[in-house]
Amino acid sequence: MNSRHLVRRFFAAIRTSEPREEDADWTQALLSPQERPLFDRLPAHDRRHAIAVATAVETELGEGCEKRWLVVALLHDIGKQQADLSVVERAFATIPILFIGRQKVGRWTAGYCGRVGKYARHGEIGAEELRAAEGSEDAAAWSEAHHNARPTWAALGWPEEVIRALDAADNA
């Protein structure tokens, strides 16, 4: 997480507009019937972010882009919804995550701090949700891995250009 990325995400998130209709139709065509409800329950700003990530991945990978990488991009942050934090609360939640660490904050369980803990664990939570819904295993794996240390990503067994595209698009 870099600070410029976080500032851009914050200002994009405070816009309340829904994704464009053509983008919403595109996502519905890509996602399975099991995955659509997970995506559709996200706030508009998270859906717009996911669409932007998927679009950037598609552009970066070009002709060789497989549908599964777009699904991974669309679903990587679905666990954030479980934290039930507003845009401003999410912005504040990043502070302990940055300074204390995602793992330590992820152990917080009570009250508001528990919601911050869920936000810190959104990758794991999203992976559990995807698996429970019988959604894309690739999306579950990336949801779980995308905030882990970069050297661990090789264990996914995916092409390096796919991992680079996913990471760059999410942190643009």
N, C-alpha and C positions, 0 to 999 in steps of 0.2 A: 504494500500500500504506500503510495507516495502522496504527499500533501496536495499537489496540483490536481491529481486525479480525484481526490476526495472533495476538493472545492468544486470542481466541475460537476461531479455527481450530485453534490448537494443542490447546486443551482438548477440542474436539470430536474431533480426530484421535486422541487417546490412547484414546478408547473403541474397543473392538474389535468391536462388534456390526455385523452385516451390515445392509444396508438392509431395511426392512420388506418382506414378501413382495408386498404390493400395489404398493409403489413399484418393486420389481424387475420385476414383471409389466408395469407401465406403461412402464418404459424399454424393455423388450424389444419392446413393441408399437410404440414410436416409432422405434426404430433399425432400420436395414437389416441384412440378413444380413452384409454386409461390415463394418458398424460395431460390431455386437454383440461380436465377440471383442476389439476394442480397448477397449471399455467394461468388459467382464467381467474383464479382466486387472488392472484398477485395484484397489488395496487398498480395503477396505470404507470407510475414512474418505473417500477421494476419490470413491467412488461416492455416498456419502451427501451430500457437498458438491455434487456435480453435480446430484443429484436436488433438493436444496434450491434451487439456483440456477434450475433449470428450473421448479420449482413457483412460485417468486417471480416469474419472468418471466411465467408463465401468469396469475398473479393480477394483476400490474401491467398487462398488455396486455388482459386480459379477453376479451370475445367476439371481438375482432379478432386474437387470437393465432393465428398460423399454426404448423403442426407444425414447419416448418423452424426456427423460432426456439427451439423446445424442444430440437430435435436440436443446434443450436448450443450451447445452454446445457449440455447433457449431455456434450458432447465437447470443450469448450474447453480442458481441462487434461490431455488424455490423454498428452501428451508428458512429463509429470512422471515417469511410470513409468520412463523410460529412464535417469534419474539414479540410480536404485537407492539412494535415501537413506531412512533411517528417519525417523520423525516428529521425533525430537530432532535428527537431522542436518539435516533441512529447516529447522527453527527456526534453527539456527546458520547455515545457508546464506543466510538472508535478511539477515544482518548485512552481509556484504560487498556484497550486491546493493544494499542501502539506502545504504551509505556510499561504495562505489567506483563503483557503477553497473552496471546489468544488461548493457550492451554490453561493458564491460571484463571483467567476471566471465565473461561468455559466451565469452570467448576462452581461458579456462583449459582445458587439455586433459589434463594429466598427473595420474595417481593420484586421490586424494580430491578435489583441487582440480578435476580434470577432471569429476568427478561433480557438483560444485557448478556448474561451467560448464554442464553439460547441464541442470541444474535452472534456471539463469538463461535458457537457450535453450529451455525446454520448449514455448513457443508455436510456435517455428519447427519443432521436432522433431515436435510433434503435427500440424502442418499437413502436413509431409512424410509422416507415417504415414497420415493420412487420404487424401491424394492417392494414395499407393501402393496403398491398399486400395480405391480408387475409392469413397470415402465422400463425404459431403456437402461440396461446395465451399464452401458458406456456413460450415460448421463449421471447415473448414481456414482460411478467410479470417479468422474471428474468433480462432481459436487463434493465428494469426500476429500479429494486430493488438492483442489485448486488453491487452498490456503496453506498447504504443507510446503516444506522447503523444496525448492526446484529440483535438487538432485534426486528426490524421491519419485518424481514424475516418470522417470525412465522405467520404473517398475510396471507402469501401465502397459508397456509394450506397444505404444502407439508411435507412428512416425513423428520424428522430431519437429517437422514443419507444422504438423497439426497442433502439437503442444505449444509451440511458439505462437502460432496464430491465435489460439484460444487465450493464452495469457496476455498477449499484446492487445487483443480486442477488449478483453475485460478491464484492462488497466489503462486504456486510452483516455 
